[in-house]
Amino acid sequence: MLRFAVVGIDHGHTFDHVKGLLASGGEFVGYCPQTSVPALREAFEKTYPDAPQIDREKLFDDPSIDVICISAIPRDRAGLAIRAMKAGKDVMTDKPGVTTFAQLEDVKKTVAETGKIFSICFSERHCVRSAVKAGKLVAEGAIGKVIQTLGVGPHRLQLPTRPDWFFDPEAFGGIIVDIASHQVDQFLFYTGSTTGEVIASSIGNFGMPDKPAFEDFGEVLLRSDKAAGYVRVDWFTPEALPTWGDGRLTILGTEGYIELRKYIDIAGRPGKDHLFLVNGKEMTHIDCSGEKLDYFDAFTADVGNRTQTAMTQDHVFEVCRLSLEAQTKATRIGAR
């Protein structure tokens, strides 16, 4: 049985990690209560009242723990992951797994030296049932050869809940690194690309003049030898929308297209995980709410078998590289 612990509960995605690994048969050993968001710790205590709170150094030093899950402040994730891998543990971290090129190189070096797994749980694919179904349809050839992805990741700001580091680009890595890594991951995955290049990117602050360093808009144009991709992310989800963001993905193929309305079908069907498929044979809506999330089972198997079925290590590193490059090259638009 896989035994795992949590270090860093500064983002809500930590709940996805624990829930997913428990569903895959893992044993939740405990967690470090240190956090910059006390409300998250309180929610953790209520959700997992039987899980012990343990100092992080004790968790790192416990040889019986197989995996450390990390949702710390983004700038701290790479360092914690390196500490965990050097202590003999595999790692599942929230995105972004790294916030600088230097961190990426350090993580690569540690993976090479230790042979440990550094996995980033890209929740907008790994924890979204419609995204899992889309991957299966693409693999089956339902839309032919994929030639472009168009991914949007709007988010609600929820200003009162945000800690100070949320507004510091050095802490969260910038909006492209922080959010658009999801869409970069999806571009590579659905197009079957092992590498890509950043053609253009932009960042901007349009709604928070009192936080001039903050970025509430970002876009990226990507290309590989197989396909093209466009990404837009922002913090402009209106209050009337009954969810945190109207995340969508359109996958264009030579014989049709798929559109995902991941979290809501506005003024349409109730619930989430809506998939629309159009090709030469059908135009249909698929309710993906019953689709199994297979990332956590695959990750658990990889830990035991030393395989890379959930996601290759090269894929993880390429998502990080492209996200960092797009952030670094981005032209600032709008107010300064």
HULINNOR-V56623 format. One record per residue. N is the residue number from 0. RES is the residue in three letters. PHI is phi in radians with two decimals (999 if undefined). BURIAL is 1 if it has 16 or more other ideal C-beta (glycine too) atoms within 10 Angstrom, else 0. Layout:
n:N res:RES phi:PHI burial:BURIAL
n:N res:RES phi:PHI burial:BURIAL
This chain:
n:0 res:MET phi:999 burial:0
n:1 res:LEU phi:-1.24 burial:1
n:2 res:ARG phi:-1.94 burial:1
n:3 res:PHE phi:-2.34 burial:1
n:4 res:ALA phi:-2.41 burial:1
n:5 res:VAL phi:-2.03 burial:1
n:6 res:VAL phi:-2.22 burial:1
n:7 res:GLY phi:1.72 burial:1
n:8 res:ILE phi:-2.11 burial:1
n:9 res:ASP phi:-1.81 burial:1
n:10 res:HIS phi:-2.52 burial:1
n:11 res:GLY phi:-1.13 burial:1
n:12 res:HIS phi:-1.10 burial:1
n:13 res:THR phi:-1.02 burial:1
n:14 res:PHE phi:-1.16 burial:1
n:15 res:ASP phi:-1.09 burial:1
n:16 res:HIS phi:-1.08 burial:1
n:17 res:VAL phi:-1.14 burial:1
n:18 res:LYS phi:-1.05 burial:1
n:19 res:GLY phi:-1.16 burial:1
n:20 res:LEU phi:-1.25 burial:1
n:21 res:LEU phi:-1.12 burial:0
n:22 res:ALA phi:-1.13 burial:0
n:23 res:SER phi:-1.56 burial:1
n:24 res:GLY phi:1.67 burial:0
n:25 res:GLY phi:-1.31 burial:1
n:26 res:GLU phi:-1.89 burial:0
n:27 res:PHE phi:-1.48 burial:1
n:28 res:VAL phi:-1.35 burial:1
n:29 res:GLY phi:2.77 burial:1
n:30 res:TYR phi:-2.59 burial:1
n:31 res:CYS phi:-1.45 burial:1
n:32 res:PRO phi:-1.37 burial:1
n:33 res:GLN phi:-1.06 burial:0
n:34 res:THR phi:-2.76 burial:1
n:35 res:SER phi:-1.70 burial:1
n:36 res:VAL phi:-2.24 burial:1
n:37 res:PRO phi:-0.94 burial:0
n:38 res:ALA phi:-1.10 burial:0
n:39 res:LEU phi:-1.20 burial:1
n:40 res:ARG phi:-1.09 burial:1
n:41 res:GLU phi:-1.08 burial:0
n:42 res:ALA phi:-1.15 burial:0
n:43 res:PHE phi:-1.13 burial:1
n:44 res:GLU phi:-1.10 burial:0
n:45 res:LYS phi:-1.29 burial:0
n:46 res:THR phi:-1.31 burial:0
n:47 res:TYR phi:-2.22 burial:1
n:48 res:PRO phi:-1.13 burial:0
n:49 res:ASP phi:-1.60 burial:0
n:50 res:ALA phi:-1.39 burial:1
n:51 res:PRO phi:-1.27 burial:0
n:52 res:GLN phi:-1.62 burial:0
n:53 res:ILE phi:-2.30 burial:1
n:54 res:ASP phi:-0.98 burial:0
n:55 res:ARG phi:-1.09 burial:1
n:56 res:GLU phi:-1.15 burial:0
n:57 res:LYS phi:-1.18 burial:0
n:58 res:LEU phi:-1.17 burial:1
n:59 res:PHE phi:-1.08 burial:1
n:60 res:ASP phi:-1.47 burial:0
n:61 res:ASP phi:-1.37 burial:1
n:62 res:PRO phi:-1.22 burial:0
n:63 res:SER phi:-1.47 burial:0
n:64 res:ILE phi:-1.55 burial:1
n:65 res:ASP phi:-1.57 burial:1
n:66 res:VAL phi:-2.36 burial:1
n:67 res:ILE phi:-1.94 burial:1
n:68 res:CYS phi:-1.71 burial:1
n:69 res:ILE phi:-2.26 burial:1
n:70 res:SER phi:-2.32 burial:1
n:71 res:ALA phi:-1.31 burial:1
n:72 res:ILE phi:-0.95 burial:1
n:73 res:PRO phi:-0.84 burial:1
n:74 res:ARG phi:-1.14 burial:1
n:75 res:ASP phi:-1.68 burial:1
n:76 res:ARG phi:-1.17 burial:1
n:77 res:ALA phi:-1.08 burial:1
n:78 res:GLY phi:-1.08 burial:0
n:79 res:LEU phi:-1.17 burial:1
n:80 res:ALA phi:-1.11 burial:1
n:81 res:ILE phi:-1.10 burial:1
n:82 res:ARG phi:-1.05 burial:1
n:83 res:ALA phi:-1.16 burial:1
n:84 res:MET phi:-1.14 burial:1
n:85 res:LYS phi:-1.19 burial:0
n:86 res:ALA phi:-1.57 burial:1
n:87 res:GLY phi:1.61 burial:0
n:88 res:LYS phi:-1.90 burial:1
n:89 res:ASP phi:-1.42 burial:1
n:90 res:VAL phi:-2.26 burial:1
n:91 res:MET phi:-2.11 burial:1
n:92 res:THR phi:-2.08 burial:1
n:93 res:ASP phi:-1.27 burial:1
n:94 res:LYS phi:-1.39 burial:1
n:95 res:PRO phi:-1.37 burial:1
n:96 res:GLY phi:-1.28 burial:1
n:97 res:VAL phi:-2.43 burial:1
n:98 res:THR phi:-2.11 burial:1
n:99 res:THR phi:-2.47 burial:1
n:100 res:PHE phi:-1.12 burial:0
n:101 res:ALA phi:-1.10 burial:0
n:102 res:GLN phi:-1.10 burial:1
n:103 res:LEU phi:-1.05 burial:1
n:104 res:GLU phi:-1.12 burial:0
n:105 res:ASP phi:-1.13 burial:1
n:106 res:VAL phi:-1.16 burial:1
n:107 res:LYS phi:-0.99 burial:1
n:108 res:LYS phi:-1.08 burial:0
n:109 res:THR phi:-1.19 burial:1
n:110 res:VAL phi:-1.05 burial:1
n:111 res:ALA phi:-1.11 burial:0
n:112 res:GLU phi:-1.33 burial:0
n:113 res:THR phi:-1.75 burial:1
n:114 res:GLY phi:1.29 burial:0
n:115 res:LYS phi:-1.52 burial:1
n:116 res:ILE phi:-1.55 burial:1
n:117 res:PHE phi:-2.00 burial:1
n:118 res:SER phi:-1.96 burial:1
n:119 res:ILE phi:-1.83 burial:1
n:120 res:CYS phi:-1.40 burial:1
n:121 res:PHE phi:-1.39 burial:1
n:122 res:SER phi:-1.07 burial:1
n:123 res:GLU phi:-1.29 burial:1
n:124 res:ARG phi:-2.05 burial:1
n:125 res:HIS phi:-1.24 burial:1
n:126 res:CYS phi:-1.98 burial:1
n:127 res:VAL phi:-2.08 burial:1
n:128 res:ARG phi:-1.16 burial:1
n:129 res:SER phi:-1.18 burial:1
n:130 res:ALA phi:-1.20 burial:1
n:131 res:VAL phi:-1.13 burial:1
n:132 res:LYS phi:-1.09 burial:1
n:133 res:ALA phi:-1.05 burial:1
n:134 res:GLY phi:-1.06 burial:1
n:135 res:LYS phi:-1.20 burial:0
n:136 res:LEU phi:-1.13 burial:1
n:137 res:VAL phi:-1.09 burial:1
n:138 res:ALA phi:-1.11 burial:0
n:139 res:GLU phi:-1.40 burial:0
n:140 res:GLY phi:1.45 burial:0
n:141 res:ALA phi:-1.09 burial:1
n:142 res:ILE phi:-2.18 burial:1
n:143 res:GLY phi:1.31 burial:0
n:144 res:LYS phi:-1.44 burial:0
n:145 res:VAL phi:-1.29 burial:1
n:146 res:ILE phi:-2.08 burial:1
n:147 res:GLN phi:-2.83 burial:1
n:148 res:THR phi:-2.09 burial:1
n:149 res:LEU phi:-2.25 burial:1
n:150 res:GLY phi:-2.03 burial:1
n:151 res:VAL phi:-2.15 burial:1
n:152 res:GLY phi:-2.28 burial:1
n:153 res:PRO phi:-1.32 burial:1
n:154 res:HIS phi:-2.31 burial:1
n:155 res:ARG phi:-1.55 burial:1
n:156 res:LEU phi:-1.18 burial:1
n:157 res:GLN phi:0.82 burial:0
n:158 res:LEU phi:-0.89 burial:0
n:159 res:PRO phi:-1.11 burial:0
n:160 res:THR phi:-1.61 burial:0
n:161 res:ARG phi:-1.56 burial:0
n:162 res:PRO phi:-1.30 burial:1
n:163 res:ASP phi:-1.03 burial:0
n:164 res:TRP phi:-1.12 burial:1
n:165 res:PHE phi:-1.01 burial:1
n:166 res:PHE phi:-1.73 burial:1
n:167 res:ASP phi:-1.83 burial:1
n:168 res:PRO phi:-0.98 burial:1
n:169 res:GLU phi:-1.19 burial:0
n:170 res:ALA phi:-1.48 burial:1
n:171 res:PHE phi:-1.82 burial:1
n:172 res:GLY phi:1.61 burial:1
n:173 res:GLY phi:1.70 burial:1
n:174 res:ILE phi:-1.12 burial:1
n:175 res:ILE phi:-1.23 burial:1
n:176 res:VAL phi:-1.08 burial:1
n:177 res:ASP phi:-1.25 burial:1
n:178 res:ILE phi:-1.85 burial:1
n:179 res:ALA phi:-1.20 burial:1
n:180 res:SER phi:-1.02 burial:1
n:181 res:HIS phi:-1.01 burial:1
n:182 res:GLN phi:-1.26 burial:1
n:183 res:VAL phi:-1.13 burial:1
n:184 res:ASP phi:-0.98 burial:1
n:185 res:GLN phi:-1.17 burial:1
n:186 res:PHE phi:-1.01 burial:1
n:187 res:LEU phi:-1.12 burial:1
n:188 res:PHE phi:-1.15 burial:1
n:189 res:TYR phi:-1.27 burial:1
n:190 res:THR phi:-1.55 burial:1
n:191 res:GLY phi:1.21 burial:0
n:192 res:SER phi:-1.61 burial:1
n:193 res:THR phi:-1.57 burial:0
n:194 res:THR phi:-2.62 burial:0
n:195 res:GLY phi:-2.76 burial:1
n:196 res:GLU phi:-2.42 burial:0
n:197 res:VAL phi:-1.60 burial:1
n:198 res:ILE phi:-1.49 burial:0
n:199 res:ALA phi:-2.82 burial:0
n:200 res:SER phi:-2.72 burial:1
n:201 res:SER phi:-2.43 burial:1
n:202 res:ILE phi:-2.36 burial:1
n:203 res:GLY phi:-2.83 burial:1
n:204 res:ASN phi:-2.18 burial:1
n:205 res:PHE phi:-1.85 burial:0
n:206 res:GLY phi:-2.16 burial:0
n:207 res:MET phi:-2.34 burial:1
n:208 res:PRO phi:-1.09 burial:0
n:209 res:ASP phi:-1.37 burial:0
n:210 res:LYS phi:-2.18 burial:0
n:211 res:PRO phi:-1.06 burial:0
n:212 res:ALA phi:-1.43 burial:0
n:213 res:PHE phi:-1.27 burial:1
n:214 res:GLU phi:-2.17 burial:1
n:215 res:ASP phi:-1.95 burial:1
n:216 res:PHE phi:-2.55 burial:1
n:217 res:GLY phi:-2.68 burial:1
n:218 res:GLU phi:-2.56 burial:1
n:219 res:VAL phi:-2.49 burial:1
n:220 res:LEU phi:-1.92 burial:0
n:221 res:LEU phi:-2.02 burial:1
n:222 res:ARG phi:-2.67 burial:1
n:223 res:SER phi:-2.31 burial:1
n:224 res:ASP phi:-1.32 burial:0
n:225 res:LYS phi:-2.01 burial:0
n:226 res:ALA phi:-2.86 burial:1
n:227 res:ALA phi:-2.11 burial:1
n:228 res:GLY phi:-2.65 burial:1
n:229 res:TYR phi:-2.25 burial:1
n:230 res:VAL phi:-2.27 burial:1
n:231 res:ARG phi:-2.34 burial:1
n:232 res:VAL phi:-2.26 burial:1
n:233 res:ASP phi:-2.85 burial:1
n:234 res:TRP phi:-2.04 burial:1
n:235 res:PHE phi:-2.11 burial:0
n:236 res:THR phi:-1.13 burial:1
n:237 res:PRO phi:-1.19 burial:0
n:238 res:GLU phi:-1.13 burial:0
n:239 res:ALA phi:-1.25 burial:0
n:240 res:LEU phi:-1.24 burial:0
n:241 res:PRO phi:-1.42 burial:0
n:242 res:THR phi:-2.57 burial:0
n:243 res:TRP phi:-1.29 burial:0
n:244 res:GLY phi:-3.08 burial:1
n:245 res:ASP phi:-1.58 burial:1
n:246 res:GLY phi:-1.19 burial:1
n:247 res:ARG phi:-2.37 burial:1
n:248 res:LEU phi:-2.52 burial:1
n:249 res:THR phi:-1.98 burial:0
n:250 res:ILE phi:-1.98 burial:1
n:251 res:LEU phi:-1.67 burial:1
n:252 res:GLY phi:-2.10 burial:1
n:253 res:THR phi:-1.27 burial:0
n:254 res:GLU phi:-2.21 burial:0
n:255 res:GLY phi:2.76 burial:1
n:256 res:TYR phi:-2.61 burial:1
n:257 res:ILE phi:-2.16 burial:1
n:258 res:GLU phi:-2.13 burial:1
n:259 res:LEU phi:-1.83 burial:1
n:260 res:ARG phi:-1.97 burial:1
n:261 res:LYS phi:-1.18 burial:1
n:262 res:TYR phi:-2.03 burial:1
n:263 res:ILE phi:-2.94 burial:1
n:264 res:ASP phi:-1.90 burial:1
n:265 res:ILE phi:-1.03 burial:0
n:266 res:ALA phi:0.94 burial:0
n:267 res:GLY phi:-2.39 burial:0
n:268 res:ARG phi:-1.19 burial:0
n:269 res:PRO phi:-1.28 burial:0
n:270 res:GLY phi:1.40 burial:0
n:271 res:LYS phi:-2.29 burial:1
n:272 res:ASP phi:1.05 burial:1
n:273 res:HIS phi:-1.64 burial:1
n:274 res:LEU phi:-2.17 burial:1
n:275 res:PHE phi:-1.99 burial:1
n:276 res:LEU phi:-2.09 burial:1
n:277 res:VAL phi:-2.27 burial:1
n:278 res:ASN phi:-2.56 burial:1
n:279 res:GLY phi:-1.24 burial:0
n:280 res:LYS phi:-1.93 burial:0
n:281 res:GLU phi:-2.69 burial:0
n:282 res:MET phi:-2.31 burial:0
n:283 res:THR phi:-2.50 burial:0
n:284 res:HIS phi:-1.84 burial:0
n:285 res:ILE phi:-2.08 burial:1
n:286 res:ASP phi:-1.44 burial:0
n:287 res:CYS phi:-1.74 burial:1
n:288 res:SER phi:-1.11 burial:0
n:289 res:GLY phi:-1.72 burial:0
n:290 res:GLU phi:-1.19 burial:1
n:291 res:LYS phi:-1.37 burial:0
n:292 res:LEU phi:-1.49 burial:1
n:293 res:ASP phi:-1.72 burial:0
n:294 res:TYR phi:-1.03 burial:1
n:295 res:PHE phi:-1.24 burial:1
n:296 res:ASP phi:-1.10 burial:1
n:297 res:ALA phi:-1.15 burial:1
n:298 res:PHE phi:-1.08 burial:1
n:299 res:THR phi:-1.05 burial:1
n:300 res:ALA phi:-1.14 burial:0
n:301 res:ASP phi:-1.11 burial:1
n:302 res:VAL phi:-1.08 burial:1
n:303 res:GLY phi:-1.34 burial:0
n:304 res:ASN phi:-1.76 burial:0
n:305 res:ARG phi:1.03 burial:0
n:306 res:THR phi:-1.97 burial:0
n:307 res:GLN phi:-2.35 burial:0
n:308 res:THR phi:-1.50 burial:0
n:309 res:ALA phi:-1.19 burial:1
n:310 res:MET phi:-3.13 burial:1
n:311 res:THR phi:-1.29 burial:0
n:312 res:GLN phi:-1.12 burial:1
n:313 res:ASP phi:-1.09 burial:0
n:314 res:HIS phi:-1.09 burial:1
n:315 res:VAL phi:-1.00 burial:1
n:316 res:PHE phi:-1.16 burial:1
n:317 res:GLU phi:-1.23 burial:1
n:318 res:VAL phi:-1.06 burial:1
n:319 res:CYS phi:-1.07 burial:1
n:320 res:ARG phi:-1.08 burial:1
n:321 res:LEU phi:-1.13 burial:1
n:322 res:SER phi:-1.12 burial:1
n:323 res:LEU phi:-1.12 burial:1
n:324 res:GLU phi:-1.14 burial:1
n:325 res:ALA phi:-1.11 burial:1
n:326 res:GLN phi:-1.14 burial:1
n:327 res:THR phi:-1.16 burial:0
n:328 res:LYS phi:-1.46 burial:0
n:329 res:ALA phi:-1.06 burial:1
n:330 res:THR phi:-1.47 burial:0
n:331 res:ARG phi:-1.48 burial:0
n:332 res:ILE phi:-2.13 burial:0
n:333 res:GLY phi:1.37 burial:0
n:334 res:ALA phi:-1.18 burial:0
n:335 res:ARG phi:-2.03 burial:0
